[in-house]
Amino acid sequence: MSETIFTRIIRGDIPSHRVYEDEKVFAFLDIAPLAPGHTLVVPKEPAVTLDALSEESAAAIGRVLPRIARAVMAATGTRDYNVLQNNGVAAHQAVPHVHFHVIPKPDAGGGLGIGWPSGHLEAEDGKRLAGAVAAQLAKG
């Protein structure tokens, strides 16, 4: 993986508004926020997408993400929020380094706006797809 802006921020080459850091995770305010308090939670491990991240780094993020979300909500006085994580350019990933967005959703509007064009899962299609996913998981 080539160096990204996040690896430079983690290393301290680019200044940031850090809100949290431990051995595996770095969290800082987004400089182009969708709402006040928009925070990025980034593993220090340089992986492009979530499926390429080690289980150790993923667990480290999982341990601190709820704590960071609670802190952002308390600091901004916001009840509602989104946690967003994109993988790949087609999925709107702008920086090729795993990162989670904690985006407050203020009562007055703002924050993340999304459309959700939901479809329908037929029973047979669901059975087939669930079996295929489970078989892949069984492979380890």
N, C-alpha and C positions, 0 to 999 in steps of 0.2 A: 504494500500500500504506500502510495506517495504521501508526502507530508501535506497536511491540510491546515486551514486556519485554526481548527480546533487543537491540533497538536502544538501549534505555535502558542495558542492561548494557554494551554495546560502547562507548557514549558516556561511561560512567563515572558515570551518574546513580544507578545501583543498584550497590552493592558486589558483587563476585564473587571467587571463588578462581580467578584466572586462572592457566592453566598454559602458554599459548602465545598469541602475537600477532605478526602481521606486517601488511603493508599491506592484505591482502585477507581474512584469516582471524583469528578470535578463538576460543579454546578455554578452557573453564572447567569446574569441577566442578559437577555437578548437585546442587541443594540438596535434592532428594528422590530420592536414589540407590537403584537396585535392588541395588547392591553397592558396597563401598568402591572409590573410583577412578572411578566412573561419570562420564564426561566428555562434555560437549557441544562439538561442533566446528561453528562457525557462520560463514557468509560475512558479511563486513561489508556486502555488497550486500543491500539489503532486497527479497528475492524470497520469495513465499509458498511456492511449490513448486519442486521440482528442475527441472521442464521450463521454468520461467520464469527460471531462473538463467542468467546469461551464461556463455559458454564459458570466458572468462577467470577468473571466480570459481570455476567448477567445476574447472578445471585447478589452481587454487591450493589448493583443498581436497584434490584428488587427490594433490598433491605432499606435503602434510603429514600426511594421515590415517594412513598407515602409520607414520610417525615418532612421532606422538602415541600410536598403539596400542602400539607397542613401549615407549614411556616409561611408559604406564599399567601395562602388564604387569610391567615391571621394578620399578616403585614398589610394586606390590601383591603381587608374588610369585605372580602368577596366570599360568597357561599359556594357558587358553582364554578366549575372549571373543566377544561379538557386536558387530557394527556394524549399527545399525538406523537407517533413515531413512523417515519416513512423509510422505505427501503427501495432504492433504485430511482433513476431519473424519471421513469414513466410513472412512478408513485410519488412524484414531487419532492424527492430528496435533493436538496440544494448543496449540501456539504457531504462529501463521501466519507463520513465518519459517523458511526452509530450515535444518535442523540435522541433524547426524549424532550418534547416541549411540554411544560406545565403552563397552560394558558388560562388565566382568570377570565371569567365571563361576568363582567359587571352587570348589575341590575339595569343600568341605564343603556345597555347595548354595548357593542364593541366585542372584542375577543374574537374567537374563531367562528366563522360562519361556514356551514357546510350543507351541501345537498346530499341526500341519501336515496338514490334511485333504487329502492329495494326490489328484488325479484321474488321468485317463488321456487321453493325446493320440492320437487316431486319425491314421493316416498321411495321409489326404486332408485332414483338418482342419488338420494341421500344415503341409502343403504350401500350402494356401490362406492360412492366417494368416501364415506366413513370407513369402509373396509380397506380401501386403498391407502388412506392416511394412517390407519392403525397398523397396516402391514409395514409401512415405511418406518413408523416408530418402533416396531418390534425388531427391525434391523439394527437399531442402536443409533 
